[in-house]
Amino acid sequence: MPFPPKTPYLAVDALVNVQNEAGEFLGIVLIERKYPPVGLALPGGFVEVGETVERAVIREMKEELTLDVIPIRQFKVYSDPNRDPRGIHVVSVVFECVARGEPVGSDDAKKARIFHYDAMPLERLVFDHSKIVRDYLNDPEAVFKKL
């Protein structure tokens, strides 16, 4: 290649649907971020060189939530150049996932908590995560709507 391409950063975010032992959906996990922008967010992070986005979402959920997740499907890709308030262009591949257990905030997450689908604090979400959650809650294919 005659020049190094200038491209956006690649990240993954996850809509982690937590089930209880009976298989009932309890809600979606949100984290309280340790670093700016401070606030609530979907768990996620950057894809490492040599890593698939599918592997990245599993790794990031283990690091931030201490949960083993099962990615169900790639939900959507969010690529607005202004979606990150830190002034960097980050493209996020968002996955719908399921997990069982209690999330525990770790790594970049100060805290992790399950929010019921009807009680999402959308006004407190950073980045474009309120848009992502709204899109998901309106998606007829969302896993929690199929039971």
PAGU-736094 format. One record per residue (C-alpha): x, y, z; residue in one letter; residue number from 1. Coordinates in steps of 0.001 Angstrom, whole numbers, plus 500000, padded with zeros to 6 digits. Layout:
REM PAGU-736094
   east  north     up r   k
      X      Y      Z a NUM
...
END
This chain:
REM PAGU-736094
   east  north     up r   k
 500000 500000 500000 m   1
 501543 503339 499003 p   2
 500227 505160 502106 f   3
 498831 504144 505483 p   4
 495048 504527 505427 p   5
 493435 506794 507990 k   6
 490429 504912 509345 t   7
 488055 505102 512335 p   8
 488617 503075 515468 y   9
 486621 499841 515685 l  10
 484706 498955 518838 a  11
 482032 496556 520039 v  12
 479135 497248 522382 d  13
 476670 494762 523793 a  14
 473026 494635 524713 l  15
 473436 491958 527397 v  16
 470086 490417 528273 n  17
 470384 488731 531658 v  18
 468245 485710 532493 q  19
 467540 484181 535883 n  20
 467941 480446 536452 e  21
 464347 479869 535262 a  22
 465216 481462 531912 g  23
 463177 484630 532513 e  24
 464688 487842 531178 f  25
 465462 490400 533880 l  26
 466753 493277 531757 g  27
 469827 494783 530097 i  28
 473170 495470 531748 v  29
 474459 499025 531899 l  30
 477785 500064 533365 i  31
 478857 503170 535214 e  32
 482001 504332 533419 r  33
 485235 504962 535336 k  34
 486665 507270 532691 y  35
 485314 510217 530674 p  36
 482763 510505 529449 p  37
 481424 509591 532877 v  38
 477898 508237 533039 g  39
 475960 505108 532223 l  40
 476757 503149 529073 a  41
 476416 499835 527364 l  42
 479417 497635 528104 p  43
 481968 497435 525334 g  44
 485406 498367 524127 g  45
 487891 498405 521309 f  46
 488617 495451 519044 v  47
 492248 494361 519265 e  48
 494400 493833 516173 v  49
 494037 490222 515021 g  50
 490737 489756 516874 e  51
 487287 489198 515370 t  52
 484415 491401 516533 v  53
 482660 488260 517816 e  54
 485631 487359 519996 r  55
 486040 490986 521106 a  56
 482489 491207 522451 v  57
 482950 488002 524471 i  58
 486284 489250 525860 r  59
 485004 492729 526675 e  60
 481953 491385 528535 m  61
 484148 489098 530608 k  62
 486519 491998 531396 e  63
 483854 494608 532196 e  64
 481025 492498 533640 l  65
 482738 489264 534739 t  66
 479992 487480 532784 l  67
 480262 484806 530134 d  68
 477952 485961 527357 v  69
 476556 484217 524332 i  70
 476309 486540 521326 p  71
 472931 485892 519683 i  72
 473304 488168 516673 r  73
 474964 491272 515376 q  74
 472341 493930 516028 f  75
 473509 497019 514108 k  76
 476571 499071 513255 v  77
 476722 502672 514499 y  78
 479168 504853 512603 s  79
 478246 508521 513002 d  80
 481615 510347 513092 p  81
 480283 512467 515988 n  82
 478979 509626 518169 r  83
 481954 509825 520566 d  84
 482207 513094 522567 p  85
 485965 512614 522954 r  86
 486324 513822 519361 g  87
 487453 510520 517865 i  88
 485647 508610 515143 h  89
 484625 505258 516599 v  90
 482546 502736 514674 v  91
 480747 500280 516935 s  92
 479417 496862 516027 v  93
 476606 496226 518502 v  94
 475728 492675 519506 f  95
 472676 491241 521183 e  96
 473840 488810 523876 c  97
 472403 486666 526647 v  98
 473942 485743 529968 a  99
 473063 484335 533362 r 100
 474465 485579 536618 g 101
 475036 488856 538392 e 102
 477212 491385 536549 p 103
 480080 492876 538525 v 104
 481767 496032 537277 g 105
 485440 495487 536491 s 106
 488171 496928 534247 d 107
 486729 500179 532739 d 108
 483388 499724 534530 a 109
 483061 501183 538016 k 110
 479736 499371 538520 k 111
 477428 497122 536527 a 112
 473709 496809 537038 r 113
 470701 495194 535364 i 114
 467948 497586 534296 f 115
 464487 496303 533414 h 116
 463430 497074 529847 y 117
 460683 499440 531074 d 118
 462992 501357 533421 a 119
 466002 502236 531286 m 120
 467505 505601 532351 p 121
 467950 506717 528739 l 122
 468632 510341 529685 e 123
 471737 509266 531638 r 124
 473400 507262 528851 l 125
 476583 508614 527246 v 126
 477766 508397 523630 f 127
 474832 507457 521384 d 128
 473826 504606 523660 h 129
 470318 505979 524304 s 130
 469717 505735 520533 k 131
 471072 502180 520475 i 132
 468862 501121 523392 v 133
 465783 502810 521866 r 134
 466451 501075 518540 d 135
 466758 497766 520364 y 136
 463650 498172 522511 l 137
 461683 498897 519319 n 138
 463139 495922 517437 d 139
 460556 493134 517036 p 140
 463392 490596 516740 e 141
 464842 491387 520209 a 142
 465414 488118 522047 v 143
 463507 489131 525192 f 144
 460357 489711 523085 k 145
 460357 486182 521695 k 146
 459360 484390 524894 l 147
END
